[in-house]
């Protein structure tokens, strides 16, 4: 657990530090527990870390999340939340985790392993009992974070995405922009000296939508119970164990603090190896140790004492200990006050307005101690900025911990401007333009601090003229070409990817560690596990990525930070790797492929679009032809995909090759994103349809496929084209289409009252696969320049998991006809027929009698381009007897004759097995108007 267990420790062992609050009262200036009220001076500005609050923003632990998500219900909840905040004078800003965070990859690997086990428990529970799983097994539906982000933008709640280190950027953004509080649930925030810290897990909106409540963590009470000065929190966090210095490397130190007389000392040695003590015991022991440190600035002396029993890698541990202290010291420093950052910002409903200058939180009467906080100027003059900061009941006279190795100050972190609303159907990336910013007093002004100097470059003239200028970013000139795919983290001195070679193996309470006093006598028989740098993930070096145009990178960075673009895109362009989350899938089911494998070809084509493979290779071939040379061998573009599914551990990435379209040359990314001509818009749409293997005329016919149902139809068409095992059956396809056209889709209150007696386990997995396809469709749409308006991509326009379950049960179990599946609406049934024909256009669904399981990954770590013989062509039928998709029986091979009223009017020959019915099979007789014979 390490430092991650500190948040739970506060909840369980510091009840006086957890105070329930009503946010509307705080906005009105009321004290917790009562007190006089006064007119508001300024909105209560709260920053929400969406990474800790997704389930609350979704609407809570509703029992129907397992069916793929109830997105209209979520939309209604967020609408009520936005209305309550507006009426209560509360301004929300939601910060999403868009960072790759290779430094925390080992934590992600652990989390994916746990979620994979949870997914199997969910599937087993549904199969055995047919009821929704318990709330403790809550696994976010696929694509939930992106759906919440789009819904918040719809209700004009400002959003942003982190880009390198999520925790540091959230803390810096909170302090730079004068927020009155942070709503989150993470130990890193509890230890970073944020004055007003609220619980994301306790955030609740009353049923009438008038009361928004949560809990506030009084960190001065936590410090009082631990009897620990908050200025020592950085050392405290470093010695608990964290993503830089894992708790496995501190096992000997933790046991030495307990001593041999501790009741848990008998657990210290098991089979001559160490286990980790319980988290709450470690927190108390480390707090006692840190409290008694004489000189907190002498980190060498502290490290020497901490690792005095270490038998291996001592220098490495000391170095990482200093880095950990520097990391938490940097997050604890207060940011300088810049009044110009708070002027002329759009309000939470997208309307330009003047935001009042910063008002200290004390004016809002937010709970704090009776001591008076120092004025801002006095706080800024304090050494290190820490003494005198915050509501702690201490005389913070000792200097704050500063390290030269801790990297640059957080004042150089990103600053984000807001997202104005400029009308419906406007592409997200055009709603907030980073080009030609107005003066500092304009609502569209973008501060120069928005882009860190290490990653931005000056805007350049666009080939398309002034129209393309809306996709450029202003800032300081730095060569993207020189940095390549290096991250900003390394440039700032942050640990970054270095931990991938230094991380240690996972362990929890009860994990075995071979180090320390308990095994000194057995080192010859038992090798020391910590004698070399170990890790629970193994990285792989890949070839360098192709160069990307600087203006494209600037646009990608801008859209990423503003929350206007799928986060995968920036990671692919700059780092060449992504992380794919676990979804609900039955690993024992051989009929359905894992989502990561099913949609890998989509990602391969998207990779090719992002790196402009088709055009760059075509230019190279033309140049070789002009010079009478052989076409060169192109080096593959390899992307690392971190994923966990059946037969695949998340500890190692898979190397996936980018692919280019075969039947047409996709334009380069600059043209796709910045082109303003009508032809450019058509190319964006064709690129998207090509990625989804749906480039057919019927998909572009709005009478058959409405725009708001195009994502639905593209995903379903892709699913039915999967080679090998058939994923979607006829009745399942009809169920998807019928629920998308049902009026009940937009009646979440009626759906809440709908009861499902027995959940369909296959329907649960189909919903997860479908939402994974929607996730990839959003990814492809953003990568191709958003040819489909973002309002029409949202899943609440075409999917509800609970409604799909009801339709699927009727279609599969009850075998009702299509007209009844459409609630007797003939017009709706006709639309389903048209959409089904558009989805199945040009496809051949002949299958073998004994279909093979889903294709396993090939020997190479990527799919070859020869996987599909023709781009978007029909899948060639295998040899042997087949079965039609619509249930049409093939002509029997034994021959037969046709009788009408007992008279033979025709006959047909059989196969090579016999002639004239004399083969091994008897003739088939079809009678019309008379008794059957034969």
N, C-alpha and C positions, 0 to 999 in steps of 0.2 A: 504493500500500500504506500508506504513512505509519506510524502507530503500530501498525496491525494486523499489520505484518510483524515486529514485535519478538519475538513468541512463536516464530516460525519461526527467527529469528536465534539465539535461545537454543538451540534444538535443534541447529542446524547448526554454530554457531561457539563454543559454550560447553559442550563435552561434560563438563567437570569439574563443571558446575553442575547436571547431570541425573543423579540418583542413584536406582537402582532400590531400592524398599523393599517389604517385606511388611507389610501393615497389621496382621496378627495379632501380629507381633512388636512392632510399635510399641505396640499395646494392652497387651502383656505387659510393656512397659518395656525392650525390648531395643534396643541400639544398631544402627545400620545396619552390616552387615558382621560382626556377632557381638557379643559382650559378655555380661555376666552377666544373668540374668533374675531378676525379683522378682515377688511377687504384685501384681496390679493394684490401684491405688488408686481409679480411676474409669474409666468407659467412655471409649474414644477417640471423641470426638464430631466427626464430619466433616459439613461442609455441601457438598452437590453442586449445582453449577449445571447443571440439566438441559439448558439450551440448548446446552451444549458436550458433553454426555454422552449424547445420545439414542441414538446408534448403539451405545454400549457397554451401556446399559440394555436395549436391544432384544435384545442377545445377541451383538453383533458383526456383522461384515460377512458375513452368511450369503448364499448365492447365491440364495435364494428370496425375497428382499425384493421382487424385481421383479414377482412375481405378485400383489401386493397385501398381503403380510404373512403370516407364520406366527405367529398370535397365541397359540396354545397353547404353542408352543415358547418364545416370549417369556415367557409366564406361568411356565413351568417354570424358566427361567433366573432370573427375579426371585425365585421361591420359594427356589431354591438360594442366591441372594445374601442374602436375608433370614435364612436359616438360618445361613449362614456368619458373618454379622455378629453374630447373637445368640450363637453359640458362641464367637466370637472376642472378645467384649466390646467390640464396635464399635457405635456408635449413628449411624445415617445420618439426614440431613434433606435432602430434595430440594427445590430451589427452581426453579420453572418460570418461564419468561418469559411473563408475562401483560400486559406493557406495550405500548401502541401505539407509543411512542417516535417521535414525529414529528421530533424532533431528529436521529434517525439514519435518516430515510426515504431519503436518497440512498444510504446503504449497503445498505438493503434493496432498492432498485431495481437496483443493480449485481448483488446476489446473485440476484435473480429472473431477470435476463437470463442469468446464467451457468447457473442451474438449468434454464432453458428450453432452452438449447443442449444441456445434458446429457441432457435428456429426449428430444430428437430423436436424439442419438447412441445412446441406449438402444434406441429403437424401430427405428432402422436396423440395429443389431447383431442384434436378435432376428429381424428380417425376413430378414436375409442369412444368418445362421449358425444360428439356432434354439437358441442356447445362452444361459445367463444372462450378463449383461454383467459386465465386470471390476469389482473392488471399488472402484477409484478413481472409478467413476461412481456410487457409492452415492447414491441419492436417497431420502430417507426416505419410506416409504409414507404415503399420506394418512391423517391422523388418528392418527399414531403417538404424538405427544406426549400426546394425551388418553387413548389406550389405556394408555400407561405410567403416567400419573397415576392412573387408576382401578385398575390392577394394584397399584401401591404402596399405595394406600389399602386394598385388599383384604388385603395382607400387613402392614398396620398400620405401615408406614413413613411417618413424618410428611412432609407436603408443604405447600408454600405457593406463592403466585403474586405476582409483582411487579405494580405498579399504575401506576407513572409512569416511573421510570428504573431499568431492570433492574440495571445494574452497581452503581449507588450503593446500591440497596436490598439487594443480595446482600452487599456489603461491610459495610454498617451492621448487617445481621442477624447476620453472622458475628461481628462484634466485640461487639455488645450481648449476645449469648447465650453467650459463652464457648466457642465452638467451637475445637477444637484445630487445625483445618486446613480449607482450602478445596480442593475437587476441581473443577478447571475447566480451560479451555484458551482463554485470552483475554489479549491484551496489556494490557488495562486492569487486570486483576488483578495481572499481573506488575509493574506500575508503581505499585501503590497501597500498597506497604509492608505487605503481609500476611505475617506471620512464617513461616507454614507453608503452602506452596502446592504442591499435588499435581496431576499430570497426569490429566485426564479421558480423553484419548485412549489412555493406556497402562493404564487400569484393566482388569484381567483377573481372572476367576475360574477357577481350575483345574477340570479335568474332574471330579475327585472332590469338588469343592465345599469343599475344606479350606483352600485358599490364595488370598488376595486380594492381588494385587500391583499396583503402579503405580510411577510415578517422582515423585520430589520435586525441585522446582526450588529450588536454593540461591541465592537472589537476592543474597546477599552475595558469592558467587563471580562472578556476572554483573557486579555493581558493581565488583568487583576487576579483572576483565578489561577493563571499560570505563574503569577508573580514574576512576570518577565517584561522588561522594558521593550516597547515596540521597536525601538531602534536596533534591537538585537534580533529582530525577526529574520533578516537575511541569513545570518549564521544559523539560526534555528531551522529555517527551511532547508538550508544546504545540508545540515546534519541529519535531517529526517530521511533523506533520500528523495531523489527527484529525477527528471528526465536527463539531467547532466551527470549527476553522481547517483547511480541506482542504490537502493537500500541493500542490495546484495553485497555491495562493496563495503557497507557499513555494519554488516552483521556482527563481526567481532567487537566493534566499538559499542554497539547496542547491548550486547550481552555483558560486556565489561562494566557498563553502567549499572546493570541490575545486581551484579555481584553473585557470589556462590550461595549466599543465604536466601536469595529470593525464592519464593514458592515455585516459580516457573523454571528455576535453574535445572530441574530434572529433565526438562525438555530440550536443554541445550545440545546435548550430544545424543544422537540416534544413529546407530550403525557407524559411529565414529565420524559423523558429519553434523554440521550445524543446521539449525532451523531458525527462522526469523521469529522474534518475539511478537506478541500481539501489538497492534498499532497503538491502542490507547496507552499501553504500558510504556511503549517507546516514546510517545509524545511527552508524557510526564517526566521520564528520565532525561530526555534530551533538554527539556526546559530547565530542569534543575542544573544540568551541566552548563548550559549557556549562561544561566544567571550568575554562576560563580566564575566566569571568565574574567580575568583581571583587565586585560588589554584587548579590546575587540578589534583593534586595528592591526595587531600583529598576527596575520593569518598564518605565517610560517610556523610560529610557535603553537597555534591552535591545531594546525594540521599535523605537526610532529606528535602532539599528545594524542590526537584522535587515532592516528594510524601507527601507533607504537607497536601494536601487536600484529601488524600486517606483515605477511611473509613474502609477498610478491606484488609487483606493480605499484610499489609505494609512490614513486615519483608521479606516475600517471594519476593515481588517486588524489595526490596533493594538488596537481594541476587542475583537475576537474573540480575539486573542492573550491579552489579559488574562483574558477569560472562560475560555479553555482552561486557563490556569495555575490559576485559581481552582477549576475543576472537578476537576483532578487533585490539587490541594492538599487539597480537602475530602475526597476519597476516601482520602488518605494519613493523615488525622488519626486517632489512636486514640480509641476511644469510652470514655466514663466507665464505671466498674465499678458495677453495681447488683446486689448479692447477692440481692435479693428476686426478681429475674427468673429465678433458677435453682431456686427451691424449689417442691416439690409440682407437678411436671409429669408427665403420663402418660408411661410409657416407650414404647419402640418397638413394643411389642405392645399398646398401648392400655390397659395396666393402670395405675391410679393408683399412684404411688410417689414417694418423695422422691429428687430428684436431688441429689447432693452439691454443695456449693458449688464454685465455680470452682477448679480446680487448674491452676497454671501449666503450660504445655506442657513446661517444662524437667523436670518430674517424670516425664514420659513418655519422657524421653531421646530426643526427636525430634532429628535431626541439626541441629547448629548449631555456631557457632564456639566457641572456648575461652573467650572473654570472658564474664563473668557479666552477666546481664541485671539491671537495676535492679529493686528492689521496686516493687510496684504503686503505692504512695503516691509514691515518688520519680519514677516515670514520669509520674504525673498532674501532678506539680509542674513538669515540664519545660516550657519555653516552647513553646506550640503543641502540646504532647503528643508531638512527634516525637522530640526528642533523647532518647537512651537507650532508644528503643523498637525492638524487633526485634533480630535476631542479626547485625547488620552490624559488621564489624571496623573501625569508624571511631570516632574521637572526634567525635561529632556535636555539635559546639559551636556551629555556625552556626545562627541561628534558622530555624525553619520558615517557609515562605512563607505569609502570610495576606493575604486580600483581603476587603474589605468587599463586593465585588461577587460573591463566591463563593456567596452565599446563606446560609441558616441552617445551623447545624451538623447533622451527621448524627444527633445525638442526638434530633432531632425526627422522624427517619424512623420507618417503621412497625415495630412490634414484633408478632410473631405468637405466638399460643398454639398448643397442639398439638391434634390431632384424636383424641379418644377413640373407642373402638369400643363401640357401644351396641346391637349386635345386627344380625342379618341383616335385609334388606328395609327397614331404616330409611332414609328419604331422607337423602342426603348433607348437605343443609342443616340437618337436625335433629340431626345427630350432634354438633355442637359449637355450643351455643347462646350467642349474645352477649347474651341477655336475662337480667336479674336475676342477675348474677354473684354467686357466693358471696364469702366473705371472701378476703383475699389468700392465705390458706393452703390454700384449697380447690383441688382439681385442676381445677375448672371456672372458676377465676378468670381474668378477662381484664384484663390490665394496661391502665391508662389510656393508656399510650404506644402501645398497639396501633394506634390511629387517630390520624393526624396532625390537629392542631387546625384545619388549613385546610380539612378536608373532612368532618368528622363533626358530628353534631348529637345532641342528647339524645333519649332514647327517649320515645315518646309512647304513650298508651293505644291499644290496638287495638280496632277496632270489633267484632271477633269474640270479645272477652273474653280471659280469661287464656290460653286455648289458643293464641292468635296471638302471645303475647308472646315465644315462642321465636324469632321472626324479627326482633327489634329489636336495635339496637346501642346500647350505652351509651357515652357520651363527652361531650366538651364541645359546647356548643350553638353551632352556626354555621349560618347560613341557606344551605341548598343553593339556594334560589330565587334568591339574589343572585348566586351564582357562575355559574348557568346551565351551559353546557357548557364553561366555562373549565377548564383543567387546573390541577392543583395545582403543576405545574412552573412556571408563570408566577408563581404566588403566592409561590413560594420563591425567585424570582430566577434559576432555572435557565434556560439558553438556550431550552429548549422549542421552541415552534413558530416562534420568530423565525428559525431557520435556514432555514425554507422560503423566505424572501425573501432569504437571504444565502448559501445553499449555492452551491458552484461546480460547474462541469461536470466530469464524470468524466474521469479520465485514469489511465494506468498507465505503466510503463516503455515508452517509445516513443510516448506520447500527445503530441500537438502542442499547445504553448502559445505564444501570441503575446504575450510580455512579456519584458523584460530587455534586456541589452546587445546581444544578437545581432540584434535587429530594430529598433534605433533609427533606422537609416537607411532603413528600409522602412515606417515607420508610415503614410506617405501612401498606399502601395499596399495594405498588408495591415492591416485594422482590428484593433485590439487586442481580443482576446477578453475580457480582464479589465478593460475600461474601465467595465463596469457589473456589478452583481451578477447572476451567471448561476447556473443550477441545472439539474440533470438531472431534475427533476420540477416539474410545474406544478400548484399547488394551486388550488382553486376555492372561492369563497365561496358558501355555501348559506344558505337561510333559517334562522332560529333554530328550535331544537327545541321541541316542546311541553313544558310543565312536567310534571315527574314528582313524585309524592308523596315528601316527604322520607323517610318510613319505608321506602319502596320502595328509595330510593337507599342508605339505610343497610344494608338487608338485602343489596342487590346488592354493595356494597363489602365487607361482611363475608364473604359467600360467595366472592367473587372472591379476596380475600387468603388465605383458608383453602384455596384450591384445590378448592372444592366446586362450582364453577359454570364453565360454558363461558366463556372469556375474552371472546368477542365481546360478550356481553350488557352488561357494564359499559361497554365502549367505545361501544356504540350509545347507551346511556342518557345518557352524559355528554359524548361528543364527536361522536357521529353519524357515525362512520366505522370501517371495518374494513380489514384486509389479508388477502387470500386467496392462499395459497401455490400454487406451481406443482405440477401433477401430471403423470404420464406420459401423454401423448396425442400421437397422430400428427397433426401439422398438415397433412399432405398427404391425410389421410383425410377425405372429405366425408360418410361414412356416420354418423359419430359426432360429436355436438356437443361443444364444450368443457365441462368440468365447471362452470366459473364461470357459463356461460349456462344449462346444463341445470337447475341448482338455484337459479337466481335467483328464480323464483316462490316457492319455499319461503322464501327469505330475506325476500321482500317481505311475505308473510303474517306471518312472525315479527316483522318490524318493526312491523306493524300491531298485533300482540298486545302488544308491549313498550310502545307508546305509547297503548294503549287507544283506538285509532281508532274502532272500531265504537260503543262506548258514548258517547264524547264527541260524536261526530257525531249520534248518535241523540238525545241530550239537547238539542243545539243545534236540531235540527229540531223537536222537541216544543215548545221554547220559542218558536220562530218561528211554529209553528202556533197556539199559544195567543194570540199577539199579532197574529194575522192578517197575518203578514208572509211574504214569499217566503223559501224556504229559502236560507240564505247560501251563497256559494261558498267551499268549504273550501280553504284553502291547503295544498298537498301537503307531506307530511313527507318530506324528501329525505335519504338516507343516501349517503355517499361510500364506494364500494368500490374499493380499490386492487387490481388484479389484472393478470396477464400471461397471455395465451393467443393463439391464432391471430388475427391481425389487430388485436390490442390490446396496446399498449405499457404497461408499468407506470408510466410517467412521469406519467400523468395519471389522475385517478380518474374513475369512471363514477358518474353521479348516478342513484340508483335510488329510486323512489317506494314508500313503504309502502302496503300494500293491506289492506283490511278484508274479512272474510268476507261473502258476499252472503246466504246462506240463514239465518243466525242471528247474533244479536248476542253476540259474545264478551264476557264480563265484563272489568272493568278488571283491571290487573295486580296491584293490591293484593288483590283478591278471589282471583285465581288463586293467588298465592303464599301468602297468609296465611289464606285461608279453611279452616276445619276441618270444615265440614259435609259430609255424603255427597254432596250435590248439587255442592259445589265440586270434589270429586274427580272426579265425572263430567264436569264442565265442563273440567277440565284434560285429561282423556283426549280429549274431543271436539275441543278446541282443537289438540292435537297431531295427531290424525288429519286434521283439516281442513288444517293446514299441509302435511301430506304428501299431500293429495288422496286420502285413504284412509278417509273417513268412511262406511263401509259396515257393515251388520250382521255380515257374515261375519268382519270383522277383529276383532270383539269376541267371537267364538265360540271359546272355548279348545279345543274339540274339533277345530276346523279349524286354528286358528292359536294354538299355545301361546304363553304370555307371553314366553318367552325368544326366540321367533322372530318377534315382532311387528315389531321394527325391520327385520329382513330382508324380511318381506313388504311392509311399507310402502314401503321403498326400491324393491323390484322392481316394485310396482304403479305407483309414480311413474314409473319408467323406461319401462314399456310404454305409458304414456299420453302420451309426448312427441309432439306433433303433427308431421306431416311424415314424416321418415325413421324407420322402425322401428328402435329401438335393440336390443331383445332379440328373438331368434327363439325358436321353441318349444323347440328342443333346448338352447338356452343357458339359458332359464328353468328347464328341468328339471335342468340341470347345477348351477345355483345351489341349487336345492331339495334335490337328491340329496346334495350334499356337506354341506349343513347337517344332514341327518338321518343321515349315515353315522357309525357307531361309530369309524371311523378318525380322525374330527375330534379326538377326545380321546386319541389315541395319537401324540404328536409324535415319539417315537423311531422308530416305524414309518415315519412320513412322511419322516423324515430319510434313511432308507435307500431310499426310493422314488426311482427314476430316471425322468426324462422325457427321451426321446430328442430331441424337437423341440418347443420351446415354440411355442404358438399366439400370434402377434402380436395378433390380435383379442382373445384371452382376456386378454392383458396389459392392454389398454386398457379392456376391460369390467371387470376387477378394479379398476382405478384409478377408473373412473366409479362403481362400486358403493361403494367405500370413501369416495369423496367424498360419496355419498348418506348413508352412515352418519355421516359427520362432520356433515352438516346435520341429520340426525335427532337426534343428541346435542344439537346447538344448539337445535333446536326443543323437545326434551323438557325441557331446563333452563329455557328461556324460558317454557314453559307450566306450570312448577311441578313437574316430574319426575313425571308420572302413571305412567310406567313405572319400576319400581325400577331403580336404577342397576346392580345386579348383572345384570339381564336386558338391559341395553343394550350390554354389552361384546361386541366382535366375536369373542372366542374362544368365545362360545356358539354361533356360527352361521357362521363363515367361516374358511377356511384357503386361502391363495392357491395353494399347491402341490396340495392336494387338488382344488380347483376346476379347475386345469389338467388333471389326469388325467380328471376327469369330462367336461370339455368336449371333450377329444380323443376320448374314446370316443363321445360323443353326436354330434359334428360330423363327424369323419373316418371313424370306424368304423360310424356309423349303427346302433348297437346299440339294442334296445328298452329301454323304461323299466325292466322287471323286471331286465334285466342291468345297467343303470346303477345299480340299487340292490343289486347283488351278490346277486341271486336272492332277496332278501327281499320276499315279497309284502306283508307288513304295512307295510314301509317304502315300497313303491311306492304303496300305497293312501294313505298319508299325503301323499306328493308330489301325488297327484291331488287330494286335498282342499285342500291349500294352493294349488295352481294354480287351482282353481275359485274359491277365496276371493280370490285376487289379481285374477282376470279378471272378477269379478262386476260385471255392469252395464256392461261396456265393449264398444264396437263397434270392431273393428279393420279395417274396410274401408280400403283404401289405393288410391291411383292406380297405374296401371301404370308411370308415370314419376314417381316421388316427387321432390318438390323437396328440395334440400339443407336442412340445419337452418336454421331461421328466423334471419336476421341481426338484430342489434339494431335497433330502430326508429329513426326520425329523432330522436325525443325520447330523452333519456338514461335513460328508464325504461319499463317495460312498462305499457301501459294496462290498465285493469280489464276491457276488452272482449276480452282475449286468449282467455278461455274463456267461451263463451256461457252455460253453466250451471255453477254450482259443483258439482264432482264428478259432473256429468252426463256421459253418453257423448259422446265427440267426434263431431260430425256427420260422416258419411262424405262424401267429395267425390263430384262427379258422375263418371259413367263406370263402367267395369267395375272390380270390386274383387276382392280375394283374401282369403279367410278366414284367421284366425290359425291355426286348427287344421288347415289343409289341405283343408277342405271345398270342393269345386268348386261354383261357382254354376250355376244353370240356364242352359243354352246359349240364346243368343238366336235360333238358327235354327230352333227347333222340333224335334220328334222323335216317335217312337212306341215303344211297349213291346211286345215279343213274348215269349210263353211257349210253348215247344215249337213254334216256327214259326208260331204263331197270334197275330195282332195283337189285343191285348186293350185297348189304350188308346193315345191319342196326345194331343199338346199343341201348341198354336199357338206360333209364333215371335214375333219382335218385328215392328216396323212395316216391316222391310225386305221382307217377303214374306208370303204367306199359303198355308197348306197345303203348305209345302215348295217353293213355286215361286219363292222369293227367290233371292238371289245365293249363298246357302249351302245345301248339301244337308241333308236331314233326318238327325238323329242317331238311330240305331236301337240300342236296348238289348235284348239277347236274354237270356232266362233259360231254361235247360234246352234250348237249341237252338243251331244255328249262328248266328253273327252275320251280319246282312244289312245292306244299305244301303251 
